[in-house]
Amino acid sequence: MDLSGNKLTDNGIVNILKAMCETRIERLVISNNKLTEKCTEQMTGILARAKHLKTLMMQDNAITNRVAKNKLINSLKKIDVVI
């Protein structure tokens, strides 16, 4: 599913991720939106339950904190995360 360039915010992506956890989506592209470090912890918790997701691409967002990026990548070992 490609949701890149949709001006998604932290709150918006959390709601979308909650809904998609029960789907068979294997690839999620949320690049070029308005996501910040504030959503990474919630995203990690939600995506850990995503049974079918294999790839998460989220380049070109406002996540600049290296610790937040690494935590997201390291917490989701079964998913190929590209930030």
Helices and strands as residue ranges (DSSP letters): H 10-20, E 27-29, G 37-39, H 40-47, E 55-57, H 66-75, E 80-82
